[in-house]
Amino acid sequence: MEAHNAQRSYQVVIAATRDMGIGMDMKLPWDLPNEYQFFQHITTRTCDPRKRNATIMGRKSWEATPLEFRPLPGRLNVVLTRSYCHSIPTDVDNVLVCGSMESALELLAKPPYSFSIEKVFFIGGGELLRHYLNAPSCDAIHLTEVDISVPCDTFSPRVDTCLCRPWYSSLPVVENGIRYCFNTYVRRKDLISGSDVEAEKYSFLPKMVFERHEEFGYLNLVQQIISHGDMNDNNTLLSKFGCQRLIFFYPVVLQKVFWVGVVEEILQLISGSTYPKVKPKLTLLIETNIILCSSFGVKATEEDGDHPLLTGLYWRHSDASQEFDQISDVINKIKNNPHDRGITLSACKLSLSPCQTFAQFYVANGELSCQIYQSSTEASLGIPFSIAAYSLLTCIIAHVCDVVAGDFIHLIGDAHVNTSHTKAIQKQLQISPKPFPETN
Ligand SMILES: NC(=O)c1ccc[n+]([C@@H]2O[C@H](COP(=O)([O-])OP(=O)(O)OC[C@H]3O[C@@H](n4cnc5c(N)ncnc54)[C@H](OP(=O)(O)O)[C@@H]3O)[C@@H](O)[C@H]2O)c1
């Protein structure tokens, strides 16, 4: 994609504070060795061992790099300056001086660099980021969000989220008492004229980032079930037990989820509907799954119609007297005692345990996260449906409690697939994930 055009495209790698501060007195305003190691890995590693990457930087960023680290080893260092500068060596093979970003990108698009340079990273500083962070040639932005507010004299503009979509966001890391997250945004390809289906592929991302897309957690689980699952006695189900920590902020993107059905199910559960009201919805959900099955070219079976009939009833009337309302209790605790360690919704009864067994909520930094334990679920249709449903439930409760939705963590006991679905699942596993949908 990058190599033979008139100009190379590039990816930005920077770290910034809450206010987008990136530097102070020609230094980074923090000391985060692991963050620096991430920068080293992402900018140095290549898929082809015969190639190296290029790092483009402004002259001041070059000078701000400690002497022992410059030129950055293992990479072609491209330094931008409008004037001759003594601090930049011109007699070493891994340093190039260019008079503008455009001339640098043109040079890198021509031999020998078009063959020897795998990826181009633009690494700052602030003067150049003002023009090139949200520019059309920028394919992706790897932004470490450092959760501090400290004095800075150099700033980056914010990522324009109308132009970019999130690809990956890490859980927070704490180092030297500072909390930070790694985030990757990819440029929306539909904004580039002449873009086609090919352009929707995101393999230009560094492998270590590409594979961190949250959907791989789900895809790897489904792969594990069809490759190494336990077969039941009549050869109709493959299953695995104890599938942990699928972490999602967004619904699965590789597959259609029947959103109306998701909304109806959650509204119905919240309402605590009893049997007569449930029945038509249940029929709808069974029909939905049959439609989804046929859209994947497989025949639906009885398990596809499985539905947590009693979950909503237990949520709203859960104790012996049938009076205790767990949903109100959850909302009350989040509003009045958000650090309560037992903000839970249980659908368990001694005699019967519905498959959506248990949910726990957790509030930190104004974010509401939800972890559920599902005792049993069908993996190809049920997991995406549950992710969408419980993400929606988390958003609804967060809205009511005036906090924002955080992570959704999915723990599964028995995850299984129908053997008649495996062909369709294998087809799905061939497709690479896409950026997550945008939220307005
Ligand atoms: N947190 C991070 O991720 C990060 C990353 C990088 C840097 N930083 C910090 O940012 C600060 C440095 O950034 P800065 O904004 O002061 O400077 P900068 O953007 O790194 O460099 C500015 C210099 O680049 C050259 N330049 C600018 N625009 C150009 C253009 N269009 N064509 C050719 N050359 C051009 C000029 O060099 P001449 O004057 O020689 O013509 C200009 O003085 C430091 O504090 C550094 O530690 C932080």
The ligand as a Gaussian input file, in Angstrom:
#p B3LYP/6-31G(d) Opt

LIG

0 1
 N        5.772000      13.141000      24.024000
 C        6.173000      12.817000      22.820000
 O        5.720000      11.820000      22.260000
 C        7.180000      13.682000      22.113000
 C        7.602000      13.348000      20.834000
 C        8.523000      14.178000      20.196000
 C        8.977000      15.309000      20.845000
 N        8.546000      15.616000      22.080000
 C        8.979000      16.834000      22.768000
 O        8.630000      17.914000      21.899000
 C        9.587000      18.964000      22.039000
 C       10.139000      19.285000      20.665000
 O        9.061000      19.678000      19.813000
 P        8.994000      21.124000      19.115000
 O        7.606000      21.387000      18.754000
 O        9.686000      22.101000      19.980000
 O        9.914000      20.926000      17.834000
 P        9.865000      19.892000      16.618000
 O        8.540000      19.869000      15.974000
 O       10.464000      18.605000      17.058000
 O       10.940000      20.557000      15.663000
 C       10.718000      21.816000      15.168000
 C       11.766000      22.070000      14.126000
 O       11.533000      21.215000      13.026000
 C       11.828000      21.893000      11.812000
 N       10.598000      22.036000      11.077000
 C        9.379000      22.370000      11.528000
 N        8.488000      22.372000      10.527000
 C        9.154000      22.036000       9.420000
 C        8.784000      21.878000       8.083000
 N        7.518000      22.019000       7.682000
 N        9.726000      21.503000       7.216000
 C       10.998000      21.321000       7.602000
 N       11.405000      21.450000       8.874000
 C       10.501000      21.817000       9.757000
 C       12.387000      23.243000      12.205000
 O       13.790000      23.058000      12.341000
 P       14.862000      24.249000      12.026000
 O       14.630000      25.277000      13.065000
 O       16.170000      23.548000      12.132000
 O       14.548000      24.726000      10.631000
 C       11.741000      23.482000      13.552000
 O       12.480000      24.388000      14.360000
 C       10.616000      18.442000      23.011000
 O       10.298000      18.901000      24.320000
 C       10.469000      16.950000      22.952000
 O       10.889000      16.322000      24.145000
 C        7.651000      14.817000      22.733000

